[in-house]
Amino acid sequence: MNKLIYIANLYNISAYMLKKFVIVVFTTFALTLNVSASSDGDLILKKNDPSEVKDCFEGLNRATFAFNQALDGIIFKPVAKVYRVLPSPVRSGVSNSLDNLSNLITIPNNILQGEFKEAGTNTGRFLINTTVGVLGFIDVAKHIGFPEYKKEDYGQSLASHGVGPGCYIVLPVLGPSTARDTIGSTLNFLGGDPWYNVTVNNDTHYFRDVDYYASKITSGVDFRAKNYNEIESLKKNSVDFYASVKSLYLQDRQQKILNSKKITETQNDSDWEEIDSQ
């Protein structure tokens, strides 16, 4: 029970850091990524149009992509294949738990985007699922009528305030990203992720560093398993697999920034960023 209470109070731990880094990040992006003060939907749509995002480091990106594919073949694909054999209730429970943890990033970003109703809904969802739902393993909130859960992150918040994506980037292990989303992800390690704060940043009696890293690895395996067939099919049928993945990632990010309900073609409706930010 002490562990449950501790989780429910994670926001108090990171409140000070949140205030500090929000000011820093918006100032930094205003200087480096050509911020527009407008939050007009058409402008955001244009800025995040996949065709408008430049692949400034294509040579390096392709080399990193090849490295990630080799790593996928050695680790993630085989593990995901075994993971898919697990009973459906177990896989669903793991996914529910990961979604529940991701609320810790979604809720502050709901607030940053002015989505106060959604912030309240997701706070209720988190408290209910963490307690009654056994650390989120059971999505009790869904069963009692809470709206469908939608993840938000700092990259999406920056985009909603007019920050352009910058160049397309492929990160080692973590995969597709953009300059904006990469910086948005680093905010998790500067106080923006309460889960990181209580596991890695703080020496507590409740959690250890391994709890955080295990959740990130599990997120990567869960994502790979959900998209197993789609990724294998895309790899088999693509003339340029690198270009196909880039296109899908950028389409997916555009839709999430616009809060679109459309599912990206050939892809399960889950984040390409799960491995490094959720």
C-alpha positions in Angstrom: 0.0 0.0 0.0 2.9 2.4 0.8 4.1 1.8 -2.8 0.8 2.7 -4.2 0.6 5.9 -2.2 4.1 6.8 -3.2 3.2 6.4 -6.9 0.1 8.6 -6.5 2.3 11.4 -5.1 4.9 11.3 -7.8 3.9 14.8 -9.2 4.9 16.5 -5.9 8.4 15.2 -6.4 8.9 16.8 -9.8 6.9 20.0 -9.4 9.9 22.2 -8.8 11.8 20.8 -11.8 8.8 21.1 -14.0 8.6 24.8 -13.3 12.3 25.3 -14.0 12.7 23.3 -17.2 9.5 24.5 -18.9 10.9 28.0 -19.0 14.2 26.8 -20.3 12.9 24.6 -23.1 10.6 27.1 -24.6 13.3 29.8 -24.6 15.8 27.4 -26.2 13.5 26.3 -29.0 12.5 29.9 -29.7 16.1 30.6 -30.5 17.0 27.3 -32.3 14.0 26.0 -34.2 12.3 29.0 -35.6 9.3 29.1 -33.2 6.1 30.7 -34.4 3.8 32.2 -31.8 0.8 31.1 -33.8 -1.0 27.9 -32.7 -3.3 27.9 -35.7 -4.1 24.4 -36.8 -3.3 25.0 -40.4 0.1 26.3 -39.6 0.8 23.4 -37.3 -0.3 21.0 -40.0 2.0 22.6 -42.5 5.0 22.7 -40.2 4.6 19.0 -39.4 3.9 17.9 -43.0 6.2 14.9 -43.5 7.3 16.3 -46.9 8.4 19.5 -45.2 10.8 17.8 -42.7 14.3 17.7 -44.0 16.6 14.8 -43.6 19.7 16.9 -42.9 21.9 14.0 -41.7 20.8 11.3 -44.1 24.1 9.6 -44.4 24.5 9.3 -40.6 20.8 8.5 -40.2 21.1 5.6 -42.6 24.2 4.3 -40.8 22.4 4.5 -37.4 19.3 2.9 -39.0 21.4 0.0 -40.2 22.9 -0.4 -36.7 19.4 -0.4 -35.2 18.2 -3.0 -37.6 21.1 -5.3 -36.7 20.2 -4.8 -33.0 16.6 -5.5 -33.7 17.5 -8.8 -35.5 19.7 -9.8 -32.6 17.6 -8.7 -29.6 14.2 -7.1 -30.1 12.7 -9.3 -32.9 13.5 -12.6 -31.2 12.3 -11.4 -27.8 9.1 -9.9 -29.3 8.5 -13.2 -31.1 8.5 -15.0 -27.7 6.5 -12.2 -26.1 3.8 -12.7 -28.7 3.3 -16.3 -27.5 2.3 -15.2 -24.0 -1.4 -15.4 -23.2 -3.4 -12.4 -24.5 -4.4 -11.3 -20.9 -0.8 -11.1 -19.9 0.2 -9.0 -22.9 -2.8 -6.8 -22.4 -1.9 -6.4 -18.7 1.6 -5.4 -19.5 0.5 -2.9 -22.1 -2.1 -1.5 -19.6 0.7 -1.0 -17.0 2.9 0.8 -19.5 0.1 3.1 -20.5 -0.6 3.8 -16.9 3.0 4.8 -16.3 2.9 7.0 -19.4 0.2 9.1 -17.7 3.0 10.6 -15.6 4.2 12.3 -18.8 0.8 12.8 -20.5 -0.8 14.7 -17.6 1.7 17.6 -17.4 1.6 17.8 -21.2 -2.2 18.0 -21.1 -1.7 21.0 -18.9 1.0 22.6 -21.1 -1.4 22.3 -24.1 -4.3 23.8 -22.2 -6.2 20.5 -22.1 -7.3 20.8 -18.5 -10.3 18.5 -18.8 -8.1 15.8 -20.3 -5.5 16.4 -17.5 -8.3 15.8 -14.9 -9.5 12.7 -16.7 -6.1 11.2 -17.0 -5.3 12.0 -13.3 -8.5 10.1 -12.3 -7.5 7.3 -14.7 -4.0 7.0 -13.2 -5.2 7.0 -9.6 -8.0 4.4 -10.3 -5.8 2.1 -12.4 -2.8 2.3 -10.0 -4.9 1.3 -7.0 -8.0 -0.7 -8.0 -6.3 -1.8 -11.3 -3.3 -3.3 -9.5 -0.6 -0.9 -10.7 -2.4 -0.4 -14.0 -2.4 -4.1 -15.0 -6.2 -3.9 -15.4 -7.6 -0.8 -17.1 -10.5 -0.4 -14.6 -11.0 3.2 -15.8 -11.9 2.1 -19.3 -14.4 -0.4 -17.9 -16.2 2.2 -15.8 -16.6 4.6 -18.7 -13.5 6.8 -18.9 -12.7 8.2 -22.4 -10.1 6.5 -24.6 -6.6 7.3 -23.4 -4.3 9.3 -25.7 -0.7 9.8 -24.9 1.0 13.2 -25.0 4.6 14.1 -24.7 6.8 17.2 -24.6 7.5 17.1 -28.3 3.8 17.3 -28.9 3.5 20.2 -26.5 6.3 22.1 -28.2 4.6 21.5 -31.6 1.3 22.7 -30.2 3.0 26.0 -29.3 4.3 26.5 -32.9 7.7 24.8 -32.7 8.7 23.2 -36.0 10.1 19.7 -36.1 13.6 20.6 -37.3 15.6 17.9 -39.0 14.7 14.2 -39.1 17.0 12.2 -36.8 17.6 8.5 -36.2 18.8 7.8 -32.7 20.9 4.8 -31.8 18.6 2.1 -30.3 15.7 4.6 -29.8 15.0 5.0 -33.5 13.2 7.7 -35.5 12.9 11.2 -34.1 13.2 14.9 -35.0 15.3 17.7 -33.5 12.2 18.9 -31.6 11.1 15.5 -30.4 14.7 14.6 -29.4 14.9 17.6 -27.1 11.4 17.0 -25.9 12.5 13.5 -24.9 15.5 14.7 -23.0 13.1 16.8 -20.8 12.1 13.5 -19.2 15.6 13.3 -17.7 15.5 16.9 -16.5 12.6 16.6 -14.2 9.8 16.1 -16.6 9.2 12.4 -15.9 8.2 11.7 -12.3 8.8 7.9 -12.9 12.4 8.7 -13.8 12.7 11.1 -10.9 11.8 8.4 -8.3 13.7 5.6 -9.8 16.9 7.0 -11.2 17.2 10.5 -9.8 16.3 9.7 -6.2 17.5 7.0 -3.9 14.2 5.7 -2.5 13.1 2.7 -0.5 10.4 1.9 -3.0 12.0 1.8 -6.5 15.4 1.3 -8.0 17.1 2.3 -11.3 16.4 -1.1 -12.7 12.7 -0.5 -12.4 12.9 2.4 -14.8 15.1 0.7 -17.3 13.1 -2.5 -17.2 10.0 -0.5 -18.0 11.7 1.2 -21.0 13.0 -2.2 -22.4 9.6 -3.7 -21.9 8.0 -0.8 -23.8 10.3 -1.5 -26.7 9.5 -5.2 -26.7 5.8 -4.5 -26.4 5.9 -2.0 -29.3 7.8 -4.4 -31.5 5.4 -7.2 -30.7 2.3 -5.1 -31.4 3.7 -4.2 -34.8 5.6 -7.4 -35.6 3.7 -8.4 -38.7 3.4 -4.9 -40.0 7.1 -4.2 -39.7 8.1 -7.5 -41.3 5.7 -6.9 -44.2 6.9 -3.3 -44.6 10.5 -4.5 -44.6 9.8 -7.2 -47.2 7.8 -5.0 -49.6 9.7 -1.7 -49.3 12.1 -0.7 -52.0 13.8 1.6 -49.4 12.9 0.4 -45.9 14.6 3.4 -44.3 12.5 5.9 -46.3 9.3 3.9 -45.5 10.0 4.0 -41.8 10.8 7.7 -41.9 7.5 8.4 -43.8 5.4 6.4 -41.3 7.1 8.0 -38.3 6.5 11.5 -39.5 2.9 10.7 -40.5 2.3 9.3 -37.1 3.8 12.3 -35.3 1.7 14.7 -37.4 -1.5 12.9 -36.5 -0.7 12.7 -32.8 0.2 16.4 -32.7 -3.1 17.2 -34.4 -4.9 14.7 -32.1 -6.1 12.9 -35.2 -7.9 9.5 -34.7 -6.6 8.2 -38.0 -4.3 5.2 -37.8 -1.1 5.4 -39.9 -1.2 2.9 -42.7 0.3 -0.5 -41.9 1.0 0.6 -38.3 -0.5 -0.3 -35.0 -1.8 2.9 -33.2 1.0 3.2 -30.7 3.9 5.5 -30.4 7.1 5.1 -32.3 8.6 7.0 -29.3 7.6 4.4 -26.7 11.1 3.1 -26.4 12.7 6.4 -25.2 9.9 8.6 -23.9 7.1 6.6 -22.5 
